[in-house]
Amino acid sequence: MKKSTLLFACILAIICLSGCARSDNAVSDQPSAVSIPVVEEDMEAEVQDAVPETEEPVLEVSDEYRIIMVGDVLLHTPIEENCRQADGSYDYSSLFAHTKDEIASADLALVNQEVIIGGEELGISGYPCFNADFSLSDALVDAGFDVICHATNHAMDKGRAGLVNCAEHWKEQYPQITVLGIHDTEETSTSRGADPSIIELPDMKVAVLNYTYGTNGIALPSDMPYAVDLLDEEQVAADIQRAEELADFTIVCPHWGTEYRLTPDDMQEKWTQIFLKNGANLVLGTHPHVIEPVEWVTDEETGHEMLVYYSLGNFVNWTSGIGEGIANRMVGGMAEVTISKDDTGEVKVIDYGVRPLVSHVTSEPGSVSAYFLDDYTEQLEAENEITTQDPEFSIEYCIDLCNSVWGELWICQ
């Protein structure tokens, strides 16, 4: 029985193996072009479905950059008092509350910080010797400014201590912010061999220079002749030429001109030619405390063109002056310039304009602020206490002033 069963099992195994062999032969005899590609396509599809996409998306880099600058942050005593809190601290955020969205949205935002930020220990003060609390730097950064221009005629109002306090505070608290025009050490001064400040945008470099005509007769410290960047022709020429070597586009921010004059003076015209001859691309001027024209100038020898904003006026102020012309000081401008590289790689201005601003001042705590003119309402006009100092102030007055100085250049959103 055991032998018969074993013999039967062997015969059955031979039959099964023979059947399997025939089956393999039958498959292999099919045309490969019909059977194999179909299997491969299905496998490829399965593999593609199974393997996740690992390639990172390519980020699009904009080839246009919007630069903005506003004029003087001029903190007269009533403004300091308006920003003082019940506990004695200072909060300057109200000054930028109605413009910060536009400031922050720019690719590069500059401001003329008229007042030194020397801190409360030196005494907070207004005209004629200004000094602001350190918290002003918080408000400037929160508003979105990238570049702070400190080369003004008030840079030495609190002497060496004020300038050093200001420069050190910026470096310690906001090292990412570009601070121009003042130096507590010679390492950052171009007059001592440092390179101009270069700001890197995604596909271009922008140099920014800042100078003042003087410091109200206050001498620079004898051991710090580099403390404030002054309009010295030889130094300015060297700085611009070096900037042109290092950057694709050069901006000069001069503190110049005649106070309360609505047109450029001889000094501005002289320096405009110096900036132009040495290759600057854009000039954003401050100091007159009123707005002045915007124009293109051309070097007749080289054909080089440069855009000049002679004065952006005050961003915010509350002068104590009374009478005719005071209303002019309540109007400022936000320069808006768009730059881009052309097909040759040269960076040029492709669009520009200026958006009018109004200094709104009232005694209500935290109410002093800069508004865009196109956002300024009749109710705000009625509340603005500058009308007690110059009854001519009105929205219509501001519009007429902008038309007379800027013509159709000013932007209304």
RONU-896847 format. One line per 8 residues: their letters; for each residue x, y, z of C-alpha. Coordinates in Angstrom, 1 decimal. Example, Ala and Ser with C-alpha at 12.3 -4.5 7.8 and 13.67 -1.06 7.14 Angstrom:
% RONU-896847
AS> 12.3 -4.5 7.8; 13.7 -1.1 7.1
***
This chain:
% RONU-896847
MKKSTLLF> 0.0 0.0 0.0; 2.8 2.4 0.8; 4.7 1.6 -2.4; 1.5 2.1 -4.5; 0.7 5.4 -2.9; 4.3 6.6 -3.4; 4.2 5.6 -7.1; 0.9 7.4 -7.6
ACILAIIC> 2.3 10.6 -6.0; 5.3 10.6 -8.3; 3.3 10.2 -11.4; 1.0 13.1 -10.3; 3.9 15.4 -9.7; 5.4 14.7 -13.2; 2.0 15.6 -14.8; 1.8 18.8 -12.8
LSGCARSD> 5.3 19.9 -13.7; 4.6 19.2 -17.4; 1.5 21.3 -17.3; 3.4 24.2 -15.7; 6.0 24.0 -18.4; 3.4 24.2 -21.1; 1.8 27.2 -19.5; 5.1 29.1 -19.4
NAVSDQPS> 5.8 28.3 -23.0; 2.4 29.5 -24.0; 3.0 32.9 -22.4; 6.5 33.3 -23.8; 5.2 32.5 -27.3; 2.9 35.7 -27.3; 4.3 38.7 -29.3; 6.3 40.8 -26.9
AVSIPVVE> 5.1 44.1 -28.5; 1.6 43.3 -27.4; 2.1 41.9 -23.9; 5.2 43.5 -22.4; 4.7 47.2 -23.1; 1.2 47.1 -21.5; 2.7 45.7 -18.3; 5.5 48.3 -18.3
EDMEAEVQ> 3.2 51.2 -18.8; 1.0 50.1 -15.9; 4.1 49.6 -13.7; 5.4 53.1 -14.6; 2.0 54.6 -13.8; 2.0 52.8 -10.5; 5.6 54.0 -9.7; 4.7 57.6 -10.6
DAVPETEE> 1.6 57.5 -8.4; 3.6 56.0 -5.6; 6.6 58.4 -5.6; 5.8 61.9 -4.2; 6.9 65.0 -6.0; 10.1 66.2 -4.3; 11.2 69.0 -6.6; 10.8 72.4 -4.9
PVLEVSDE> 8.7 75.0 -6.8; 10.7 77.8 -8.5; 10.1 81.1 -6.7; 9.4 84.0 -9.0; 11.6 87.0 -8.3; 10.1 90.4 -9.0; 12.2 92.6 -11.3; 10.5 95.9 -10.1
YRIIMVGD> 11.1 97.4 -6.7; 9.2 100.2 -5.0; 11.2 102.8 -3.0; 9.4 105.3 -0.7; 10.7 108.1 1.4; 9.0 110.6 3.7; 10.3 113.9 5.0; 11.0 115.3 8.5
VLLHTPIE> 9.9 113.6 11.6; 10.0 116.9 13.5; 8.9 116.5 17.1; 8.0 119.9 18.5; 7.2 120.0 22.2; 3.4 119.7 21.7; 4.0 116.4 19.8; 6.2 115.0 22.5
ENCRQADG> 3.5 115.9 25.0; 0.9 114.3 22.9; 2.8 111.0 22.7; 3.6 111.0 26.5; 1.6 108.3 28.4; 0.0 108.5 31.8; 2.9 106.6 33.4; 5.5 109.0 31.9
SYDYSSLF> 6.6 106.7 29.1; 6.4 107.7 25.4; 4.4 106.0 22.6; 5.0 107.5 19.1; 3.0 104.9 17.2; 0.1 107.3 16.5; 2.4 109.4 14.2; 2.5 106.5 11.7
AHTKDEIA> -0.9 104.9 12.3; -2.5 106.1 9.0; 0.6 105.6 6.8; 2.3 102.4 8.1; 0.5 100.1 5.6; 2.0 101.9 2.7; 5.4 102.3 4.3; 5.6 98.6 5.2
SADLALVN> 4.5 97.5 1.7; 7.5 99.2 0.0; 10.6 97.2 -0.9; 12.7 99.9 0.5; 11.4 102.6 2.9; 13.4 105.6 4.0; 12.7 108.4 6.5; 14.4 111.6 7.5
QEVIIGGE> 14.7 111.4 11.3; 15.1 115.1 12.0; 15.4 114.7 15.7; 18.2 112.9 17.5; 17.0 109.9 19.6; 19.2 110.4 22.7; 16.9 108.9 25.3; 15.0 110.3 28.3
ELGISGYP> 18.2 110.6 30.4; 19.2 113.6 28.3; 15.8 115.2 28.7; 13.0 115.0 26.1; 12.8 118.3 24.3; 11.4 120.2 21.3; 12.6 123.3 19.4; 15.3 124.6 19.4
CFNADFSL> 17.4 121.6 20.8; 15.4 118.5 20.0; 15.7 115.1 21.7; 13.3 112.1 21.5; 12.8 109.0 23.7; 14.3 105.7 22.6; 10.8 104.4 22.0; 10.7 106.5 18.9
SDALVDAG> 12.9 103.8 17.3; 10.3 101.2 18.1; 7.6 103.2 16.3; 9.8 103.8 13.2; 10.7 100.1 12.9; 7.1 99.0 13.5; 6.0 101.4 10.8; 8.2 99.5 8.3
FDVICHAT> 11.1 101.8 7.7; 14.3 100.2 6.5; 16.6 103.2 6.4; 16.9 106.0 9.0; 18.6 109.2 7.8; 20.1 111.0 10.8; 22.3 113.6 9.0; 20.4 116.7 9.9
NHAMDKGR> 21.1 120.1 11.3; 19.8 118.9 14.6; 22.1 115.8 14.9; 24.3 117.5 17.5; 21.4 119.1 19.5; 22.3 117.0 22.6; 26.0 117.1 21.9; 28.3 114.0 21.9
AGLVNCAE> 26.1 112.1 24.4; 23.0 112.4 22.3; 24.7 111.3 19.1; 26.5 108.4 20.8; 23.3 107.3 22.7; 21.4 107.3 19.4; 23.9 105.4 17.4; 24.5 102.8 20.1
HWKEQYPQ> 20.8 102.3 20.7; 20.2 101.5 17.0; 23.0 99.0 16.8; 22.0 97.2 20.0; 18.2 97.1 19.5; 17.8 97.1 15.7; 21.0 95.9 14.0; 19.0 95.0 10.9
ITVLGIHD> 18.1 98.7 10.3; 20.4 100.8 8.1; 21.2 104.0 10.0; 22.9 106.7 8.0; 24.5 110.1 8.6; 25.9 109.7 12.2; 28.8 107.6 13.6; 29.8 106.8 17.1
TEETSTSR> 32.9 105.0 15.8; 35.1 105.7 12.7; 34.6 102.2 11.4; 31.3 103.1 9.8; 32.4 106.5 8.3; 33.3 106.8 4.6; 35.6 109.6 5.6; 37.7 107.0 7.5
GADPSIIE> 37.7 104.5 4.6; 34.4 102.6 5.1; 32.4 101.7 2.1; 29.0 103.3 1.5; 25.9 101.5 2.9; 24.7 99.0 0.4; 21.2 97.5 0.6; 20.7 94.2 -1.3
LPDMKVAV> 17.4 93.5 -3.0; 16.8 90.1 -4.6; 18.6 90.9 -7.9; 20.2 94.3 -7.4; 22.2 96.4 -5.0; 21.2 99.9 -3.9; 23.6 102.4 -2.3; 22.2 105.1 0.0
LNYTYGTN> 24.2 108.2 1.1; 23.0 110.8 3.6; 24.6 114.2 4.3; 23.7 117.5 6.0; 24.8 121.1 5.2; 25.7 121.7 8.9; 24.8 121.2 12.5; 23.4 124.6 13.5
GIALPSDM> 26.8 125.9 14.5; 27.5 123.1 17.0; 31.0 121.8 16.5; 31.6 118.1 16.1; 33.6 116.6 19.0; 37.3 117.2 18.5; 38.1 113.5 18.7; 35.1 112.5 16.5
PYAVDLLD> 35.4 114.6 13.3; 33.6 111.8 11.6; 30.5 112.0 13.8; 28.1 113.5 11.2; 28.3 113.2 7.4; 28.6 116.7 6.1; 28.3 118.0 2.5; 31.9 118.1 1.7
EEQVAADI> 32.5 118.1 -2.1; 35.6 116.0 -2.2; 34.1 113.4 0.2; 30.7 113.3 -1.5; 32.3 112.8 -5.0; 34.4 109.9 -3.7; 31.5 108.3 -1.9; 29.2 108.4 -5.0
QRAEELAD> 32.0 107.1 -7.2; 32.6 104.2 -4.8; 28.9 103.5 -4.5; 28.7 103.3 -8.3; 31.4 100.6 -8.2; 29.6 98.6 -5.6; 26.0 99.0 -6.4; 23.6 99.1 -9.3
FTIVCPHW> 21.7 102.2 -8.2; 22.8 105.1 -6.0; 20.5 107.3 -3.8; 21.6 110.5 -2.2; 19.6 112.0 0.7; 20.8 115.5 1.3; 19.7 117.8 4.1; 19.9 121.1 2.3
GTEYRLTP> 18.1 124.2 1.0; 16.3 127.2 2.5; 13.7 126.8 5.2; 10.1 127.5 4.1; 11.1 128.2 0.5; 9.0 126.4 -2.1; 11.6 126.4 -4.8; 15.3 125.1 -4.9
DDMQEKWT> 18.0 127.7 -3.9; 21.5 128.1 -5.4; 23.0 125.7 -2.9; 20.6 122.9 -4.0; 21.3 123.6 -7.7; 25.1 123.5 -7.0; 24.9 120.2 -5.2; 22.5 118.7 -7.7
QIFLKNGA> 25.2 119.1 -10.4; 27.8 117.5 -8.1; 25.6 114.5 -7.5; 24.8 114.3 -11.2; 28.4 114.6 -12.4; 29.5 111.8 -10.1; 26.8 109.3 -11.2; 24.0 109.4 -8.6
NLVLGTHP> 20.6 108.1 -9.8; 18.1 109.5 -7.3; 18.1 112.5 -4.9; 15.6 112.6 -2.0; 16.0 116.0 -0.3; 14.8 117.3 3.1; 15.2 120.3 5.4; 13.1 123.2 4.0
HVIEPVEW> 10.1 122.0 6.0; 7.9 122.6 3.0; 7.5 120.8 -0.3; 9.6 121.6 -3.4; 9.5 120.5 -7.0; 10.5 117.1 -8.5; 12.4 117.1 -11.8; 14.8 115.2 -14.0
VTDEETGH> 18.3 116.6 -14.6; 20.7 115.5 -17.4; 24.4 115.7 -17.7; 25.0 117.2 -21.1; 28.4 115.7 -21.5; 27.5 112.1 -20.7; 23.7 112.0 -21.1; 23.4 110.6 -17.6
EMLVYYSL> 19.9 111.3 -16.0; 19.1 111.8 -12.4; 15.7 112.2 -10.7; 15.6 114.9 -8.0; 13.0 115.4 -5.2; 14.3 118.8 -3.9; 12.2 118.6 -0.6; 9.7 116.2 0.8
GNFVNWTS> 8.7 118.7 3.5; 7.6 117.6 6.9; 6.2 114.2 7.6; 4.8 115.5 10.9; 5.3 118.7 12.9; 3.5 121.2 15.1; 5.3 124.5 14.7; 4.7 127.3 17.2
GIGEGIAN> 4.7 129.8 14.3; 1.7 132.0 13.6; 0.4 133.6 10.4; 0.8 133.4 6.7; 2.7 130.4 5.3; 2.3 128.2 8.4; -0.2 126.0 6.5; 2.6 125.2 4.0
RMVGGMAE> 4.5 123.4 6.8; 1.6 121.0 7.3; 2.0 119.5 3.9; 4.6 116.9 3.1; 5.1 114.2 0.5; 5.9 110.5 0.2; 8.2 110.0 -2.7; 7.3 106.8 -4.6
VTISKDDT> 9.9 105.5 -7.1; 9.9 102.2 -9.0; 13.2 100.9 -10.3; 14.0 97.9 -12.5; 16.8 96.4 -14.6; 16.6 96.8 -18.3; 17.7 94.3 -20.9; 21.3 95.4 -20.5
GEVKVIDY> 21.3 94.9 -16.7; 21.2 98.7 -16.0; 18.9 99.7 -13.2; 16.6 102.6 -14.1; 13.6 104.5 -12.7; 10.6 103.2 -14.6; 7.9 105.0 -12.6; 7.7 107.8 -10.1
GVRPLVSH> 5.4 110.2 -8.3; 4.7 111.7 -4.9; 1.8 111.2 -2.5; 0.8 114.3 -0.4; 0.7 114.1 3.4; -1.0 116.3 6.0; 0.2 116.8 9.6; -2.9 116.4 11.7
VTSEPGSV> -2.5 118.0 15.2; -4.9 118.2 18.1; -4.6 118.3 21.9; -6.3 114.9 22.3; -3.7 112.5 23.6; -2.4 110.2 20.9; -4.1 112.1 18.1; -1.2 113.7 16.3
SAYFLDDY> -0.5 111.9 13.1; 0.3 112.1 9.4; -2.6 111.4 6.9; -2.5 111.0 3.2; -4.2 114.0 1.7; -6.7 111.8 -0.2; -7.8 110.3 3.1; -8.1 113.6 4.9
TEQLEAEN> -11.7 114.5 5.6; -13.6 117.7 6.3; -14.1 116.5 9.9; -10.4 116.1 10.4; -9.9 119.5 8.8; -12.2 121.1 11.3; -10.4 119.4 14.2; -6.9 120.4 13.1
EITTQDPE> -5.7 123.0 15.7; -3.2 124.5 13.2; -6.2 126.6 12.0; -5.8 128.7 15.2; -2.3 129.5 14.0; -3.0 129.9 10.3; -6.7 130.3 9.4; -5.9 129.7 5.7
FSIEYCID> -5.3 126.0 6.4; -7.9 123.7 4.7; -8.0 120.7 2.4; -8.5 123.0 -0.5; -5.4 125.0 0.5; -3.3 121.7 0.6; -4.6 120.7 -2.8; -3.7 124.1 -4.3
LCNSVWGE> -0.2 123.9 -2.8; 0.4 120.5 -4.2; -0.8 121.6 -7.6; 1.4 124.7 -7.6; 4.5 122.8 -6.6; 4.1 119.3 -8.2; 1.6 119.9 -10.9; 0.1 116.6 -12.2
LWICQ> 2.9 114.6 -10.6; 1.2 114.0 -7.3; -0.6 110.8 -6.7; -4.1 110.5 -5.5; -5.2 107.0 -4.6
***
